[in-house]
Amino acid sequence: MSVPIDRTKIDWFPTIDDEKCIGCGECFHFCKNGVFAWDEANNRPRVVHPYQCVLGCSACANLCAQGAIRFPTKQELRDMIAKAREKEFY
């Protein structure tokens, strides 16, 4: 039986490069999980609920024509999951 992993132990979520972000809103409008909020003062998205991001999903980064959104690599994700499982098990 698999032991559930505490999602906050897996740092898979987007980061936004403010130098590259032009505030187009593609990521904000695409993500239905509430990861982003719109920063009215700066006219751009902010990551406000990172752990609501679906593990392995990087669709918002793929939509960003400016390349302003980054995620850990898939290998880093696998390593994070393995490390979290190990801590939960022992």
C-alpha positions, -999 to +999 in steps of 0.1 A: +000+000+000+013+034-010+016+061+017+003+095+007+030+122+004+026+156+019+024+179-011+043+206+007+073+183+007+075+184-031+086+218-045+070+215-079+055+248-089+062+276-113+085+306-108+081+337-128+110+358-141+098+394-137+124+406-162+109+384-189+072+386-180+052+411-201+019+405-182+000+389-211-020+368-186-019+335-206-007+315-175-032+332-152-062+325-174-050+290-183-044+276-148-077+265-132-060+253-099-056+288-084-018+288-085-017+323-098-033+356-087-033+388-107-011+416-093-031+447-103-004+471-092+022+455-114-001+441-141+012+406-140+006+372-124+021+361-091+024+326-078+003+327-046-007+290-041+023+270-053+013+237-038-020+237-058+001+231-089-004+197-104+027+176-101+044+173-134+022+199-151+042+226-168+015+237-193+017+274-182+054+275-190+047+260-224+021+288-231+045+316-221+059+330-253+084+350-233+099+320-215+092+338-182+080+307-163+103+280-151+098+246-133+122+221-118+133+195-143+114+162-145+144+145-130+143+169-101+107+161-096+114+124-095+141+130-070+118+151-048+091+124-049+116+097-040+131+118-011+096+126+002+086+089+000+117+079+019+110+104+047+074+093+050+084+056+051+112+059+076 
